[in-house]
Amino acid sequence: MDVDPLPGTSSGMSMSTALVLQTLPKIDENDVMSKKPPKERTLELLDFLESQVEKLRRGASQLEEDKDALLSTLDSVRKRRFNI
């Protein structure tokens, strides 16, 4: 699978989003050097995308846990400060 950079990634996209999009494999039906059929390359691409989605879900879950912990800490500090 060839990886082609995306043109014009500075159009309001975050740097990490642009970087992820640049590294995504691209299926080129005219790629005569590839020994794999298009269906197999498509399935590989879908597997790759699925793994990326799972990473994003784990990251989002961790962020949510961190947010809850911070809010709990802030609430605890506020209660101690104001003796609530």
Secondary structure, DSSP 8 states (H G I E B T S, - for coil): -B----TTTTSS--HHHHHHHHHS-B--TT-TT--S-HHHHHHHHHHHHHHHHHHHHHHHHHHHHHHHHHHHHHHHHHHHHTT-
